[in-house]
Amino acid sequence: MRLHDIKSNPKSRHRRKRLGCGESSGHGKTSGKGHKGQKARSGGSIRLGFEGGQMPIYRRLPKRGFNNAAFKKNILAFNIDQLEALPEGVTEISVDVLREHGLVKGQARFIDGVKILSVGDAKRAWKLNVSHISAAAKEKIEKAGGSVTLNPLKTVRGVTDKKGKLSKKAPKAEKA
């Protein structure tokens, strides 16, 4: 097989609408843009939320409330059967080990912890070093001869200044 032999699936590629090709085509003359007006002109797009000069709704409504999304904890969940898929030589499981085997992706500074859930059966004795674990998962792992160490990850996402911008300064240590 060569590159010129590859064909796309039937009906997966739709032919583009040919505008301005005669009135009988249905897309002739004004090319589907109607008569005159801002939206008929080239470059005549209107920004999102624009209401023709009227005060837009996002400015008319009062801003109230608080959003807690900035303080959300990003905890990755893994089932026991996902851990069983790891190679036989792996006995200790931590965030770094899960990252080496491709189960944890993304930057470490955005991960606040790892939680082990009880779906599947533990057949090997692991030494788990995780931040969270369900009671049923802990029971299954200890029954298989493993051990669990709870070690909450301490991540610093950054310090914000008075304007809310992220600064690279480390937080000041408390005096003893």
WOGI-V740949 format. One record per residue. N is the residue number from 1. SS is DSSP state (H for helix, E for strand, L for the rest). Layout:
# WOGI-V740949
[[N/SS] [N/SS]]
This chain:
# WOGI-V740949
[[1/L] [2/L] [3/H] [4/H] [5/H] [6/L] [7/L] [8/L] [9/L] [10/L] [11/L] [12/L] [13/L] [14/L] [15/L] [16/L] [17/L] [18/L] [19/L] [20/L] [21/L] [22/L] [23/H] [24/H] [25/H] [26/L] [27/L] [28/L] [29/L] [30/L] [31/L] [32/L] [33/L] [34/L] [35/L] [36/L] [37/L] [38/H] [39/H] [40/H] [41/L] [42/L] [43/L] [44/L] [45/L] [46/L] [47/L] [48/L] [49/L] [50/L] [51/L] [52/L] [53/L] [54/L] [55/L] [56/L] [57/H] [58/H] [59/H] [60/H] [61/L] [62/L] [63/L] [64/L] [65/L] [66/L] [67/L] [68/L] [69/H] [70/H] [71/H] [72/L] [73/L] [74/L] [75/E] [76/E] [77/E] [78/E] [79/E] [80/H] [81/H] [82/H] [83/H] [84/H] [85/L] [86/L] [87/L] [88/L] [89/L] [90/L] [91/L] [92/E] [93/E] [94/L] [95/H] [96/H] [97/H] [98/H] [99/H] [100/H] [101/L] [102/L] [103/L] [104/L] [105/L] [106/L] [107/L] [108/H] [109/H] [110/H] [111/L] [112/L] [113/E] [114/E] [115/E] [116/E] [117/E] [118/L] [119/L] [120/L] [121/L] [122/L] [123/L] [124/L] [125/L] [126/L] [127/E] [128/E] [129/E] [130/E] [131/L] [132/E] [133/E] [134/L] [135/H] [136/H] [137/H] [138/H] [139/H] [140/H] [141/H] [142/H] [143/H] [144/L] [145/L] [146/L] [147/E] [148/E] [149/E] [150/E] [151/L] [152/L] [153/L] [154/L] [155/L] [156/L] [157/L] [158/L] [159/E] [160/E] [161/L] [162/L] [163/L] [164/L] [165/L] [166/E] [167/E] [168/L] [169/L] [170/L] [171/L] [172/L] [173/L] [174/L] [175/L] [176/L]]
